[in-house]
Amino acid sequence: MSDLNKDWTPGFGTIYTWFAMDKNGRIAVMVNNCWGDLPQSVLNIPNAELLLDDLNDYIVKPL
């Protein structure tokens, strides 16, 4: 079960990676190293952790 939800707060031990796009369509990989908040837009997605895991696996999969 994921602990990512609207009430999540940073804590020691878990690093989260998510993706963002700027207004020009450039993709960035963002990393939370347990010291700051995650965007509310990510935290409000049901099953966000599972979706981020799937996307991360897709992005870093060798061709």
Rosetta silent file (secondary structure, phi, psi, omega in degrees, C-alpha in Angstrom):
SEQUENCE: MSDLNKDWTPGFGTIYTWFAMDKNGRIAVMVNNCWGDLPQSVLNIPNAELLLDDLNDYIVKPL
SCORE:     score description
SCORE:     0.000 S_00000001
   1 L     0.000  138.807 -178.374    0.000    0.000    0.000 S_00000001
   2 L   -82.663  144.660  174.244    1.245    3.460   -0.911 S_00000001
   3 L   -99.662    4.749  177.365    1.688    6.195    1.640 S_00000001
   4 L   -80.370  117.405  175.287    1.432    8.923   -1.017 S_00000001
   5 L  -157.982 -178.502 -175.307   -1.768   10.884   -0.489 S_00000001
   6 L   -62.847  -17.670 -179.364   -2.832   14.474    0.164 S_00000001
   7 L  -100.004    6.229 -177.552   -1.645   14.191    3.791 S_00000001
   8 L   -62.486  142.458  172.520    1.850   12.875    2.974 S_00000001
   9 L  -130.875  150.081 -179.480    4.820   14.559    4.640 S_00000001
  10 L   -63.213  145.486  177.652    8.507   14.006    3.909 S_00000001
  11 L  -151.934  164.458 -176.320   10.275   11.489    6.073 S_00000001
  12 L   -69.961  140.138  167.992   13.558    9.659    6.217 S_00000001
  13 L   109.841  -22.794 -178.000   14.180    6.591    4.093 S_00000001
  14 L  -122.084  128.970  177.408   12.092    6.866    0.943 S_00000001
  15 L  -109.061  129.028  179.388   13.089    8.749   -2.193 S_00000001
  16 E  -110.205  142.127  176.582   10.374    9.557   -4.735 S_00000001
  17 E  -120.010  135.158  175.045   10.912   10.393   -8.398 S_00000001
  18 E  -140.768  171.412 -174.181    8.315   12.100  -10.563 S_00000001
  19 E  -119.282  146.174  179.279    8.239   13.753  -13.947 S_00000001
  20 E  -136.401  155.932  177.738    7.334   17.283  -14.976 S_00000001
  21 E  -127.993  135.507  177.039    6.942   19.092  -18.285 S_00000001
  22 L   -86.128  178.888 -175.773    7.583   22.774  -18.922 S_00000001
  23 L   -66.159  -14.592  178.150    5.528   24.989  -21.240 S_00000001
  24 L   -96.503    5.005  177.509    7.833   24.052  -24.155 S_00000001
  25 L    84.983    8.827  177.676    7.203   20.328  -23.731 S_00000001
  26 L   -79.888  134.900 -178.589   10.573   19.492  -22.175 S_00000001
  27 E   -95.013  138.229  175.563   10.440   16.643  -19.656 S_00000001
  28 E  -124.138  144.472  172.939   12.344   16.793  -16.371 S_00000001
  29 E   -97.642  119.647 -177.855   12.947   14.044  -13.839 S_00000001
  30 E  -105.684  141.652 -177.944   12.360   15.449  -10.367 S_00000001
  31 E  -127.375  130.663  173.415   13.680   13.745   -7.226 S_00000001
  32 E  -102.923  118.775 -177.308   12.526   14.193   -3.635 S_00000001
  33 L  -101.457   34.929  176.483   15.311   13.159   -1.280 S_00000001
  34 L    76.498   10.075 -177.697   13.141   13.162    1.862 S_00000001
  35 L  -110.847   -9.500 -177.430   13.783   16.852    2.600 S_00000001
  36 L  -143.258  172.961 -178.666   10.915   18.608    0.829 S_00000001
  37 L   -75.185  157.635  169.449    7.317   18.361   -0.204 S_00000001
  38 L   -96.041  153.915  179.162    5.977   16.678   -3.304 S_00000001
  39 L   -60.763  139.303  177.693    3.639   18.654   -5.583 S_00000001
  40 H   -59.319  -31.414  178.998   -0.015   18.517   -4.534 S_00000001
  41 H   -62.400  -30.997  175.777   -0.886   17.637   -8.139 S_00000001
  42 H   -78.162  -44.948 -176.019    1.058   14.376   -7.643 S_00000001
  43 H   -65.850  -23.862 -179.103   -0.257   13.696   -4.127 S_00000001
  44 L   -85.413   -2.734  178.803   -3.889   14.069   -5.255 S_00000001
  45 L   -84.283  123.644  175.052   -3.609   11.274   -7.851 S_00000001
  46 L   -60.348  136.778 -179.389   -5.069    7.979   -6.609 S_00000001
  47 L    59.007   34.564 -177.231   -2.360    5.268   -6.621 S_00000001
  48 H   -55.520  -41.615 -177.197    0.272    7.881   -7.504 S_00000001
  49 H   -62.584  -42.231  178.969    3.141    5.708   -6.284 S_00000001
  50 H   -65.421  -41.419  178.732    2.165    2.788   -8.527 S_00000001
  51 H   -65.607  -41.684  178.390    1.749    5.083  -11.535 S_00000001
  52 H   -65.513  -38.769  176.574    5.101    6.764  -10.891 S_00000001
  53 H   -60.602  -46.170  179.476    6.778    3.352  -10.549 S_00000001
  54 H   -62.112  -44.598 -179.827    5.336    2.236  -13.888 S_00000001
  55 H   -65.780  -41.953  178.299    6.373    5.457  -15.617 S_00000001
  56 H   -61.561  -43.801  177.772    9.848    5.328  -14.090 S_00000001
  57 H   -61.226  -39.938  179.796   10.279    1.721  -15.255 S_00000001
  58 H   -66.650  -44.309 -176.096    9.195    2.726  -18.773 S_00000001
  59 H   -66.280  -41.242 -173.772   11.506    5.767  -18.955 S_00000001
  60 H   -94.929    2.252  179.265   14.657    3.996  -17.731 S_00000001
  61 L   -68.223  130.542  178.534   14.089    0.691  -19.558 S_00000001
  62 L   -63.963  145.894  178.722   16.936   -0.025  -22.007 S_00000001
  63 L   -81.482    0.000    0.000   15.985    0.021  -25.675 S_00000001
